[in-house]
Amino acid sequence: MTDSLDVSRIRRDFPILSRTVRDGRPLVYLDSAATSQKPVQVLEAESNFYRTCNAAVHRGAHQLAEEATDAYESARARIAGFVGAHPDDLVFTKNATESLNLAAYAFSNATAKAQHAPDSVSDRFVLRPGDSIVVTQMEHHANLVPWQEVCAKTGATLRWIGVDDDGRLDLDALDSVIDSSTRVVAVVHQSNILGTINPVESIMARAREVGALGVVDACQSIPHMPVDVTALGADLVAWSGHKMLGPTGIGLLWGSREVLREMPPFITGGSMIETVFMEHSTYAEPPKRFEAGTPMVAQAVGLAAGVDYLRSVGMTAIAEHEHVLTEYALGQLGDMRGVRVIGPGTAVDRGSAISFVVDGIHPHDVGQFLDDRGVAVRVGHHCAWPTCRRFDVPATTRLSTYLYNDTADIDEAIAGIRAAQDFFGV
């Protein structure tokens, strides 16, 4: 596979990548799985909104309000188009965690309401003892803890698909884990700790067979590869803006038209209502139903600029570039003594987040040693504590690349790991 990206040109669009850290060392940023850096086009788009048309959307008759609303809805349309969606099916949230909680609270809220007004909610979202919710053993806490809470509130049972020694889902028992009792199947598309790309289409197909609602966490896939959310087979797909060149403070939830219309809201208040009386209220059509209060307008505008940037580079080219870097990094780490990759050892069906442990050195010490050399990586359990327990490690060091990285960045990390081994005498 050839690499067609001009990384040196791309890097010029990211001001932060030209700075130095730790006594003048050039910054080597290998932590994009946590958050991506932002090109100047995104910074300028968000700043320009505040400078020229800042106003509350959907509620003003003056020109600034009209311009702000146009900017907000234009952003929604561009972001929806980027993932093959219709704008009316895309909900803005403050992050992917809120998107997933929106989905989870739909079930707990509907179940609570059904006890007093069963005709007021869709039975699709009502859970009962004996029902089950299925996740995987490699989920980020954001796609695990909310479902734990739903089970605790409703009496449903949490089940999970296990992970094998290679960091792949054990799908041999899929038909028994997802069965007639299953009401929700919530799975990650690409693991943030293992890098594994899961066959979500086949898992969602099994969910449909038993009538379960399918939820996909696409935080690590949509920024890194071409993804058509409507082709995943899911009912709901969540992801975040800050991992795909956009600002912090904005997340996305795509839903099928039918599901969004039946789903009860998560947060209530202004902007999401149709009519309000002292005794009761009715809600607006999606997506407004799920966007209570003043929305994150500037962030949406900034994210749309990030989407435009990614589209201009080309998602296929970005995916191919990262595949090359992943193969290279896995090869370099695989040749090192005392280093073990946690997750798939090849780049087949694998993303660019690579977690590893170094014999005799705690992952936090590895990360600190690299930081002293200007190399920014992630350390810890990566909000995936059960996955770490599955591989019997307290934490890992994780390097993750993006479109602005090249093999020289990986070489710096490898040299730092070797220096750490020499320093600690292992």
N, C-alpha and C positions, 0 to 999 in steps of 0.2 A: 504494500500500500504506500503510495507516494503522499508527501505532505505539500499542500499547495498554498499554505498560509505564509504571508510575509509578516512574520512576528515583529521584526524590527520596526516596520511601518505601524503596525497595530499598537505597539507599546508607546509610540509617540502620542497617541490619543489618551493615554492614562497618566495624568500628571503625577500621581502618587508613586508610580513605579520609577520615577527619576530621582526620588529622594534617597538619602542615606540614613542609616540607623546605627546604633551601637558604635559610637566613636568613628563615624565616617564610613562605615561599611555600606556598600551598595545593597539596597533592599532586594532580596530574592523572595517573592511572595508565592508560597505554595500552600495556601489555606483557602482556596476558592470554594471548597465544599462547605465551609462555614459561612463565608460571604465573599462575593466577588468585588473586585475594584470597579470603579465607575469611569467611563470615558468622558472627555470634556463635553461631548454632545449631550450627555445626560445631565451633567452639572449645569450647562447653559440652558437647557430646556426648563428645568425646574426653577432656576433663578429667573428666567425670562417670564415665566408665569407670574411669579410674585411681583416682578417689576412692572408688568404691563396690564394684567387683567385679573388680579386677585379679587375674588368675590365669592359669596356663597352661591352654590349651584342650585338649580331647579326651583328657585324661590324668589327671584328678583325680576323686576320689570325694567331695570336700567341696563345700559349697554355693557358695563363690566360683568354683570350677572349673566347676560346672554353669552358673552365671549367666554367666560369661565365654564359655563355649561357646555358650550360647543367644544371647548378643549377637553373637558372631562369625558364627554361621550365619544369624541373622536378617539381619545386614548383607549376607551373600552373597545371600540370597533377594531382598532389596529392590533391590540393585544389578542382579541378573540380571533382575528384572521390569522395571526401567527400560529395558533394551535388548531386551526380548522373548525372554529366554533362560530356560532351566531352570537352577536353582541348581547341579545336579550337573555342569553343563557350563562353569562359571565358575571359573577358577583365579586365586588371588591371588598376585601377585609383588610385588617391591619397586618396580618402575616399568615403563613400556612397553618400555624398552630390554631389560630382563631378559625380558619376555614374548616379544619378537622373537628374542632369543638362545635362549630355550627352544625355539622352533620350529626355529631354525637348527641348534642342537646335536643335535636329534633326528636330523637327517640325517647329520651327521658322526659321531655316536656309533654310530648304527645301521650305517653303512658300515664303521666300524672293527671293530665286533663281528661283522659278517657274514663277515669274513675268517677268523675262528676258529670261530664257531658260527652258521652261516647259518640254522639252523632256529630260532634264539632271537629273531630280529627280523623285523618285517614288511618285506617287499620294497618296500612303498610308500615307505619311508624310506631305502632303500639307493641310493646314487648311484654311477655308473660313468663312466669317461672316455667322452665322446660325449654324455652327458646335459647338459642346459642348465637354468639358472635364469634367470628373466626378472624384471627390476625396471624402474623408470622413471628417467628423467634428472632427475626432481624429488624423489627420495627424500631424506628425512632420513638422516643417516649411520647412525642406529640400524636402518634397514631397507635398508642398503646394505653396510656393512662386515661384518656377520655373514655375509652371503651371499658376499662376497668370500672370507672365511675358509673357508667351506664348500667353495667351488670349489678353493681352494688345497690343502685337505686331501684332497679326493676325486677331483680331476681333472675335475670338471664344468666347464662353460663358462658364464660370466656374459654375459647379453645384456640389452639395455635398450630400452625404448620411448622414442623421442626426444620433445623438446618443441619446438613451433613458436614463431615470433616473438611470438605473442600470449600465450604461457604456457600453451597447451593441449597435451595429449598428441597426438602424430601417430599416429593410429590407422589410417591408410591401409595400413600394413604389418603390422598386428596379426597377420594369419594367417601371415605368413612369420616373424615374430619368435617367436611362440608356435606351435611345430610339434610333430611327433611325438617329438622329442628332449626336449621340455620336461617337467621333473618338478616344478618349483615356479614359481609366479607370485606375486610379492610386490609389492604396489602401495599407494601412499598414497591414502586417500579424499579428503582435503583437504590441499593443500600448505601447509606452515607458512611458506614464503617467498613463494610466488606467490599463495596464496589460492585457487587453482584447485580446484574440486570435480570430481573425475574420475568417469566413468561406470563405477564398479567392477563393477556388476552385469553389464554386457556383457563386461568383461574377464574376470571370473570365469567367465562362460558359455563363453568361448573356452578357458579353462584346463580346464574340465570336458570339453570336446570332445576334448582330447588326453590326458585322464587325469592332468593335473597337479594338485598340491595348491595351493589358493589361499590366500594370506595377505593380510590388509588391515591397514594401519596407520590406525587411526581416532582418533588422538590429537586431531586438530583438528576432527573432525566430531561425535563423540558429545557433547562439551560444548556444542555450539552449535546443534544441529538434532535433530529426532526421528530416531532411528536404531534399526531393528530388525536386530540382527546376523544373525538367521537369514534375513533377506530379502536380504542382500548377495550371497548365493551363494558365500561363502567357506567354507573349512574351518576357518580360524583368524582371529580378529580381536583385535588388541592395542590397548590404550589406557591412559592413565594417570589417576590420581585427582586429582593436584594441579592439573590444568588445568580441572577441573570442580567447583571450590569445595572439594574435599577436601584432606586433609593431604598433605604430601610423604611419600615412603616407601611408596607403595602403587601397584601397577599391576594390570592385568587382562589375562587371556587367555581369550577364549571359544573353544571348539572344538566341532565336531560330535561327538556321542557316539562314533561309529565311529572317528574320527581320534584322539581322546583315548585311547581304549582300546588303540589300536595304537602310539601314540607312546611311545618310550622316554623315561625321565626325564632331566632336565637336571642336577639336584643330588640326591645321595643322602644318606641318613642316617636320623635318627629321624623318626617321625611319618608317613613315606611308605611304610613297609614293611608287608607282610602277615605274612611269617615270615622269620626270620633263623637260619641255621646257620653254622658256621665255614666251610663250603665254598661256600655260595651263599645267596642271598636271593630272595624273591619280593616283588612290590610291591603296594601297595594299589590299589583302584579309583580312577579320577579322581573328583574333583579332588585328593584327598589325595596321590596319587602324585607330584604336582608341587609339593607344599608341604612340603618337608623342613625340619626344625627348628622352632623356635618362630616362629609366623607373626606378621604385623603386625596384631594384634587391635585395638588402639586406633585404628589408622589405618583399618581396615575400618569400625569403628563411626562414625568421623568422616566417612568418605566416604558411608556410608549416609545420614547426616544431610544431607550436601550433595546427594545424589540426591533426598531428600525435599524439600529446598528448591527445587531445579530443577523438580521435578514440581509443586509448589504454584504456582510462577510460570507454568509451562506451556512446554514446549519449542517448540511452534509459535509462541507469542508471543515467545519469546526469539529464534528464528530470524527472525521478521518485524522485530523491533526492530533486530537486527544488520544486516539487509538495508537498512533505512532509513539506518543510520549509514554503511554501506559505500558506498551511492550518494552520500550527502552528502560523505564524505571523498574519494571518487574525483572528484567534481565540483570540489571545492575545489582539490585537487592538480592536476587537469587544467587549471584556469584560471591556474595559476602559471607564470610564465616560468622557464625553466631547470630545471624539475622533471620527471622522467620516472618513471612507475610501471613497475616490473618485474613483469609479470604481466598478467592480463586487465584491460582498461581499463573494463569495464562490470561491473555487479553480477550479471550472468547467470551461473548456475552458478559462483558465486564466494563465498568466505567473507570474513571481516572482517579477516584479516591482510593488510596492504597494505605492500609494500616499495617504496621509491623511492630515487632518487639525485638530488642537486642539483648542477648544473653548477658546477665550480670549488670545491666544498667536499667534503672527504672525509666519508663517512658517519659516522665516529667523531666528527668535529668537529661535525656536525649534532646528533648525539645528546648531546654534551657541552653544546652551547649550549642545547638544550632542557632538559636536566637543570638547568642553572643557573636556569632559569625555573620549575622545579618539575614539568616534564613528563617522565614516565618512558616512554621508548621503547626499542626494541632496536636494536643496531647489530652489524654483522659479517656473516659468511656464514651464520649461522643453522643451523649443522650441515647445510648443503646446498651444499657447496663446488662440486660439479659443476654445479649449477644456476647459480651465479654465473658460472662459466666459460662456460656456454652463452650467457649474456647479456653476456659480456665486461665484467663489473664485479668489482672486488675485494671489494666488500661492499655492503650497502644499509642504509638506515635503515628500520625497520619499526614501524608503529603498528598496534595490534590492540585491538579493543574487545570488550566483553562486556555483560552485562545491566545493569551498574551505571554504564555510560557514557552520555553524551548528546552532542548536537551542540556544546554549549559546550566540552566537552573537546577535540573536534576543532578548534574555533576557536582554542583556546589553542595547540595544536600548529602550526596554520597561521600564527598570528601569530609564533610562535617561529621558524619556518622563514624567514619574511620578514625578521625581525630578524637572523637569521644571514646572509642574503644581503646585507643592508645593511652589517652589520659587516665581512664579508669583501670587500665591494665587488664583488659579482658580480651 
